[in-house]
Amino acid sequence: MMQAYAEYKDSGVDWLGEIPAGWELTKLGSCLAPFSEKNHADLPLLSITRELGVIERDVENQDTNHNYIPDDLSGYKLLKKGQFGMNKMKAWQGSYGVSPFTGIVSPAYFMFDFTKEIDPDFFHVAIRSKLYVSFFGSASDGVRIGQWDLSKPRMKEIPLALPPLPEQTAIAGFLDDKTAKIDELVGIKRRQIALLGERKQILIQNAVTKGLNPNAPLKDSGVDWIGNIPAHWEVKRLASMGRFSKGGGFSKADLAEEGVNAVLYGDIYTQYDFVIDRAVRCISPAVAEGAAKLVQNDLLFTGSGETKEDIGKCVVFRSQENTVAGGDVIIFRQAVCDPLFLSYSLNTNGAIEEKAKSSKGEIIVHTYGSKLREIFIPIPPKTEQESIAEFIWDGCEKINAAISIKQNQITKLNEYKTTLINAAVTGKIKVA
């Protein structure tokens, strides 16, 4: 049980409520002095992010380095270790923090020195707490979402509950220890989720390539990723089983609150797991007239994505409702195999690698029906396909339930972390 302070006083700020009697209620304008210095092009480039605050920028990594870097960096601003830096266009999201590095940042950023006795670690954790981030939003203006500009005069009016320096240091140390332990627990849960995901992949891979009878005689499939299969199974090329076509006729801009159900390619890898029982999007009936219509048991592939897992992800469309598919959705219509068995087969690690081989592109990768049609998959008799699909479904349901428990635990840990930080930096609990 955390202790409270012996005496409190009214802060006069609704969201802060009472603060410890020995704390000062100040404003950011009284704590920070603007700092601006250029012509340090020899120093390393830094970025200011929502997730981590100030980080060193990896200029060699093209995957994470999407912003333009000019040849002449003399106009970039100096940000010293221990100074407060802020991305004024993203401050409303929490893109600011005390810098652990000395380097240079975009000329559009704000830098500040501290003018009071402030422990930089305390200030960093306090100002990046959920309670304070909202105030940077209220101090920002703009019409484009994601590009709101911070108003310096209004930022200066943001209140800050400031303990005496020794307490600041104690709070920073306490939170560093507690949040590190929480993050370690979250990391353990995430690794457990990853292991459960691997177990699900192994379950699927073994069932769709070896079947359910461990004593069945085997033969070489002739396909590397498939390996040995039961002797009575076949291996078929997708092109021999059905026809590929493309979605299209509308885009994300055509989405509506209600109307005809619609599937976008991005939804396939973010919203659905192996099956679509009902689409989560809608477009107007007028737009849907010219769009590609789906039929129950169509298999849908993503035509674009950023990772090999995204490219060609496959789901079976099981709905009987009128539904259309957007651009970059690849439709495979067949009547040879159990569609759920096919969906599982085409989402195995081996099939993912095969689909990745047929894709092209760098940042955004694409694949096409003309490529996917060349993939070979193992084909058992129809009744066996149905039994395998049911076995995988039941196994995946149990694994997904275990994953859901871990995800809920992560949510609760993160909520506790947020509550603990908010309470400590506003004096609702006494840590030393």
C-alpha positions in Angstrom: 0.0 0.0 0.0 1.4 3.3 -1.1 1.7 6.2 1.5 0.1 9.6 1.1 1.7 12.9 2.1 0.8 14.2 5.5 -0.6 17.5 4.3 -2.1 18.6 1.0 -3.2 21.9 -0.5 -5.6 22.9 -3.3 -3.6 23.4 -6.5 -6.4 25.4 -8.1 -6.2 23.2 -11.2 -9.1 20.9 -11.7 -7.2 18.0 -13.2 -4.4 18.2 -10.6 -6.7 18.6 -7.6 -4.7 18.6 -4.3 -0.9 18.5 -4.3 1.4 18.0 -1.3 1.8 21.1 0.8 5.5 21.3 0.3 5.2 21.3 -3.5 5.2 24.3 -5.8 2.6 24.9 -8.5 4.4 26.6 -11.3 4.0 26.9 -15.1 6.2 25.7 -17.9 7.0 29.3 -18.9 8.6 29.8 -15.5 10.7 26.6 -15.8 12.0 26.7 -19.3 14.0 29.2 -21.3 14.1 28.9 -25.1 17.5 27.9 -26.6 18.5 28.0 -30.2 21.9 27.4 -31.6 22.9 26.3 -35.1 26.0 25.4 -37.2 26.8 22.1 -35.6 26.6 19.9 -38.7 29.3 17.6 -37.4 27.1 16.3 -34.5 24.8 13.2 -34.8 21.3 13.6 -36.0 18.5 13.2 -33.4 14.8 12.6 -33.6 12.0 13.4 -31.1 9.4 10.6 -31.0 6.1 10.0 -29.3 7.1 6.6 -28.1 10.6 7.2 -26.7 11.2 11.0 -26.6 14.7 12.0 -28.0 16.5 9.2 -29.9 19.6 9.0 -32.1 18.5 8.8 -35.7 19.7 5.9 -37.8 20.4 7.6 -41.1 21.4 4.3 -42.7 18.1 2.5 -42.0 15.8 3.3 -44.9 12.9 1.4 -43.3 12.7 3.9 -40.4 14.2 6.9 -42.0 11.5 8.3 -44.2 12.1 12.1 -43.6 14.2 14.0 -46.0 17.7 14.9 -44.8 19.3 17.9 -46.6 23.0 17.9 -47.6 23.6 21.0 -45.7 22.8 20.5 -42.0 24.2 23.9 -40.8 20.6 25.1 -40.2 19.8 22.2 -37.9 19.5 23.2 -34.2 21.7 22.0 -31.4 20.1 19.9 -28.7 22.3 19.2 -25.7 22.1 16.3 -23.3 19.8 17.3 -20.4 17.9 19.9 -22.4 14.2 19.7 -23.1 13.4 19.2 -26.8 10.0 19.2 -28.6 8.6 18.4 -32.0 6.1 21.3 -32.1 4.0 19.6 -34.8 3.6 16.4 -32.8 3.7 17.8 -29.3 0.0 17.0 -28.9 0.9 13.3 -29.2 3.7 13.5 -26.7 6.7 13.9 -29.1 9.0 15.7 -26.6 11.4 14.8 -23.8 14.6 15.5 -22.0 17.5 14.5 -24.3 19.9 11.8 -23.2 22.2 12.8 -26.1 23.9 15.8 -27.6 23.2 16.2 -31.3 21.2 18.2 -33.9 17.5 18.2 -34.7 15.1 19.7 -37.3 15.0 23.6 -37.4 11.3 23.3 -36.8 11.8 21.9 -33.3 11.8 23.8 -30.0 14.7 23.5 -27.4 14.7 24.7 -23.8 17.1 25.1 -20.9 15.8 24.7 -17.3 15.6 27.9 -15.2 14.6 26.3 -11.9 16.1 23.5 -9.8 14.7 20.6 -11.8 15.9 17.0 -12.0 15.8 16.3 -15.7 14.8 12.7 -15.1 11.8 13.8 -13.0 10.8 16.4 -15.5 11.0 13.9 -18.4 8.8 11.3 -16.7 6.3 13.9 -15.4 5.9 15.9 -18.6 5.5 12.7 -20.7 2.8 11.3 -18.3 -0.7 10.9 -19.8 -1.9 13.7 -17.6 0.4 16.3 -19.2 0.3 15.1 -22.8 -3.4 16.3 -23.1 -2.3 19.8 -22.2 0.1 20.0 -25.2 -2.9 19.1 -27.4 -4.9 21.9 -26.0 -2.0 24.3 -26.6 -1.8 23.2 -30.3 -3.7 24.6 -33.3 -4.3 23.4 -36.8 -6.8 22.1 -39.4 -4.8 19.1 -40.6 -5.0 16.1 -38.2 -1.5 15.1 -37.3 0.0 18.4 -38.1 -1.1 20.7 -35.3 1.3 23.5 -34.5 2.2 24.2 -30.8 1.4 27.7 -29.5 4.4 28.8 -27.4 2.4 31.3 -25.4 -0.3 28.7 -24.4 2.4 26.1 -23.7 4.0 28.4 -21.2 0.7 28.5 -19.3 0.7 24.7 -18.8 0.8 24.1 -15.0 3.5 21.9 -13.4 3.4 20.4 -9.9 7.0 20.7 -8.8 8.4 19.0 -5.6 11.6 20.1 -3.9 14.7 18.8 -5.8 15.5 15.9 -3.5 11.9 14.6 -3.9 12.1 15.0 -7.6 15.2 12.8 -7.7 13.5 10.2 -5.4 10.4 10.1 -7.5 12.4 9.7 -10.7 14.4 6.9 -9.2 11.3 5.1 -7.8 9.5 5.3 -11.2 12.6 4.2 -13.1 12.8 1.1 -10.9 9.1 0.3 -10.9 8.5 0.9 -14.6 11.5 -1.2 -15.5 10.0 -4.1 -13.6 6.7 -3.6 -15.3 8.3 -3.4 -18.7 10.2 -6.6 -17.9 6.9 -8.3 -17.1 5.3 -6.9 -20.3 8.3 -8.2 -22.3 7.8 -11.7 -20.7 4.1 -11.7 -21.7 5.0 -10.6 -25.3 7.5 -13.4 -25.6 4.9 -15.8 -24.3 2.5 -14.5 -27.0 5.2 -15.0 -29.6 5.7 -18.6 -28.5 2.0 -19.2 -28.6 1.9 -17.8 -32.1 4.7 -20.1 -33.1 2.8 -23.1 -31.6 -0.2 -22.1 -33.7 2.0 -22.1 -36.8 3.5 -25.5 -36.0 0.0 -26.9 -35.4 -1.2 -25.6 -38.8 2.0 -26.6 -40.7 1.9 -30.2 -39.3 -1.8 -30.7 -39.9 -1.9 -29.4 -43.5 1.3 -31.3 -44.5 1.1 -34.5 -42.4 -2.6 -34.9 -41.7 -4.0 -36.3 -38.4 -2.8 -39.9 -38.7 0.7 -40.1 -37.3 1.0 -43.7 -38.7 0.1 -42.9 -42.3 2.8 -43.9 -44.8 4.6 -40.9 -46.4 6.0 -39.9 -49.7 8.1 -37.0 -51.0 5.9 -34.1 -52.1 8.5 -32.8 -54.5 8.0 -29.3 -52.9 10.7 -28.1 -50.5 8.4 -26.2 -48.1 5.9 -29.1 -47.9 8.3 -32.0 -47.5 6.9 -35.5 -47.0 3.1 -35.9 -47.2 0.8 -38.9 -46.6 1.2 -41.3 -49.6 -2.5 -40.9 -50.6 -2.4 -37.1 -50.9 -1.8 -35.0 -54.0 0.1 -31.8 -54.6 -1.6 -29.3 -56.8 -0.8 -25.9 -58.3 -3.4 -23.2 -57.3 -3.9 -22.4 -61.0 -5.3 -25.9 -61.6 -7.9 -25.5 -59.0 -9.7 -22.2 -59.8 -9.5 -18.7 -61.2 -7.9 -15.6 -59.9 -9.4 -12.1 -60.3 -8.9 -8.6 -58.8 -10.9 -6.5 -56.5 -11.5 -2.9 -57.3 -14.0 -0.2 -58.2 -13.6 1.8 -55.0 -11.0 2.9 -52.5 -10.7 3.9 -48.8 -12.1 7.3 -49.7 -15.4 5.8 -50.7 -16.1 4.2 -47.3 -19.4 5.1 -45.7 -21.1 4.6 -42.3 -23.6 2.2 -43.9 -24.5 0.6 -47.2 -22.9 -2.4 -49.0 -20.4 -4.4 -47.1 -16.8 -4.0 -48.3 -13.4 -5.6 -47.8 -10.2 -3.5 -48.1 -6.8 -5.2 -48.5 -5.5 -3.7 -45.3 -8.4 -5.1 -43.3 -7.4 -8.6 -44.3 -4.1 -8.5 -42.3 -5.4 -6.2 -39.5 -9.0 -7.3 -38.9 -9.3 -11.0 -39.8 -7.7 -14.3 -38.9 -8.2 -17.0 -41.5 -11.9 -16.2 -42.1 -14.2 -13.3 -42.8 -17.7 -14.0 -41.4 -18.8 -10.4 -42.0 -17.0 -7.4 -43.5 -16.3 -4.5 -41.1 -16.5 -1.8 -43.8 -19.3 -0.3 -45.9 -19.5 1.7 -49.1 -22.6 3.4 -50.7 -24.8 1.2 -53.0 -24.0 3.5 -55.9 -20.3 3.0 -55.6 -20.7 -0.7 -55.1 -22.5 -1.1 -58.4 -19.1 -1.0 -60.2 -17.1 -2.9 -57.6 -15.9 -6.5 -57.6 -18.6 -8.7 -55.9 -17.6 -11.6 -53.7 -19.2 -15.0 -53.5 -19.3 -17.2 -50.4 -16.2 -19.3 -50.0 -14.0 -17.0 -52.1 -10.4 -16.9 -50.9 -9.1 -13.4 -50.6 -5.4 -12.4 -50.7 -3.7 -9.1 -49.8 -2.0 -7.7 -52.9 0.1 -5.2 -50.9 1.8 -4.9 -47.6 5.0 -3.9 -45.7 6.1 -7.3 -44.4 6.3 -10.8 -45.9 3.5 -11.8 -43.5 1.3 -9.1 -45.0 1.9 -10.1 -48.6 -0.7 -12.5 -49.9 -2.2 -13.2 -46.5 -5.2 -15.4 -47.2 -8.7 -15.5 -45.6 -11.8 -17.4 -46.7 -14.9 -15.2 -47.2 -17.8 -17.1 -45.5 -20.5 -14.5 -45.5 -23.7 -14.7 -47.7 -24.2 -10.9 -47.5 -23.7 -8.7 -50.5 -20.1 -7.7 -50.2 -17.5 -6.1 -52.6 -13.7 -6.2 -52.6 -11.5 -3.1 -53.0 -8.3 -2.6 -55.0 -5.3 -4.7 -54.0 -7.6 -7.6 -52.9 -6.9 -10.7 -55.0 -9.8 -13.0 -55.3 -9.4 -16.8 -55.8 -12.6 -18.7 -56.7 -12.5 -22.5 -56.6 -14.8 -25.5 -55.8 -12.2 -28.2 -55.5 -11.1 -27.9 -51.8 -12.5 -27.1 -48.5 -12.0 -23.4 -48.4 -11.0 -23.2 -44.7 -8.4 -26.0 -45.3 -7.0 -23.9 -48.1 -6.9 -20.7 -46.0 -4.9 -22.6 -43.3 -2.6 -24.1 -45.9 -1.9 -20.8 -47.6 -1.0 -19.1 -44.2 1.7 -21.6 -43.2 5.2 -20.3 -42.8 6.2 -22.3 -45.9 3.4 -20.7 -48.0 4.3 -17.3 -46.6 7.9 -17.7 -47.9 6.6 -18.9 -51.3 4.3 -15.8 -51.6 7.2 -13.6 -50.5 9.3 -15.0 -53.4 6.6 -14.0 -55.8 6.4 -10.4 -54.6 8.3 -7.3 -55.6 8.9 -3.8 -54.2 10.9 -2.2 -51.4 9.0 -0.2 -48.8 5.5 -1.4 -50.0 5.6 -4.9 -51.5 3.2 -6.2 -54.0 2.1 -9.6 -55.4 -0.4 -10.6 -58.1 -2.7 -13.4 -59.0 -0.4 -14.3 -61.8 2.3 -15.1 -59.2 0.1 -16.7 -56.6 -1.3 -19.2 -59.1 2.1 -20.9 -59.3 2.1 -21.9 -55.6 1.8 -25.6 -54.9 -0.1 -26.9 -51.9 -0.8 -30.4 -50.5 -4.3 -31.8 -51.1 -5.8 -34.6 -49.1 -9.2 -36.1 -49.9 -12.1 -33.7 -49.3 -13.4 -35.4 -46.1 -9.9 -35.4 -44.7 -9.5 -31.7 -45.5 -12.7 -31.0 -43.5 -11.4 -33.0 -40.5 -8.1 -31.2 -40.6 -9.7 -27.8 -40.9 -11.9 -28.6 -37.9 -8.9 -29.9 -35.9 -6.9 -26.7 -36.6 -9.9 -24.5 -35.8 -10.3 -26.1 -32.4 -6.6 -25.9 -31.7 -6.3 -22.3 -32.7 -9.3 -21.3 -30.6 -7.5 -22.7 -27.5 -4.3 -20.9 -28.4 -6.1 -17.7 -29.2 -7.8 -17.8 -25.8 -4.4 -18.2 -24.2 -3.1 -15.3 -26.2 -6.1 -13.1 -25.3 -5.4 -13.7 -21.6 -1.7 -12.6 -22.1 -2.9 -9.5 -24.0 -5.3 -8.6 -21.2 -2.5 -9.0 -18.7 -0.3 -6.6 -20.8 -3.1 -4.1 -20.9 -3.6 -4.2 -17.2 0.2 -3.9 -16.6 0.4 -0.8 -18.9 -2.7 0.7 -17.2 -1.1 0.2 -13.8 2.2 1.8 -15.1 0.3 4.8 -16.3 -1.6 5.1 -13.0 1.5 4.8 -11.0 3.4 7.5 -12.9 0.4 9.9 -12.8 0.1 9.4 -9.0 3.8 9.8 -8.3 4.4 12.9 -10.4 1.3 14.7 -9.0 2.0 13.8 -5.3 -1.0 11.5 -4.9 1.4 8.9 -3.5 4.6 9.4 -1.4 7.5 7.3 -2.6 10.2 8.4 -0.1 
